[in-house]
């Protein structure tokens, strides 16, 4: 064996040893789902806020189901899932922000808060009971009813991202 072949042989052996000692995992979402988990039970989030948007409960629950179904291999079931998620919408508020010199608001802020209880049947340390809150601002010259659907969709997307990250990415 000449010197060039010995060097190639040593490099191949070294790379093989290094790779054998490494474990690589690829995840498109960064989320981790226990290999034993097959199902998730997601209950409808009732709207218990003082100010009630009649479609918010269904909109939020559907957004959460879509997020989990789209980014995990889990099947959504009615109850007794390997993971379970339930909670309620606790606040839906509109408040002025960015007050102008004439004491009128330039912007209003729509805020939605949800309380979420997450249970992992395989690892109790990952269970949580936490509130998540997100908001979106809109010009006070706009009527809330004309921008509400878009704002609610944006806020629900942000909330479901936060909940997904807490439950499956451990952020």
SULVEN-V210605 format. One line per field, one symbol per residue. ss: DSSP state (@ for helix, = for strand, . for the rest). A space follows every 10 residues. Layout:
ss=???
This chain:
ss=..@@@@@@@@ @@@@@@@@@@ @......... ........== ==...==... .....@@@@@ @@@@@@@@@@ @...===... ..======== =========. ....====== ========== ...@@@.=== =========. ...@@@@@@@ @@@@@@@@@@ @@@@@@@@@. .
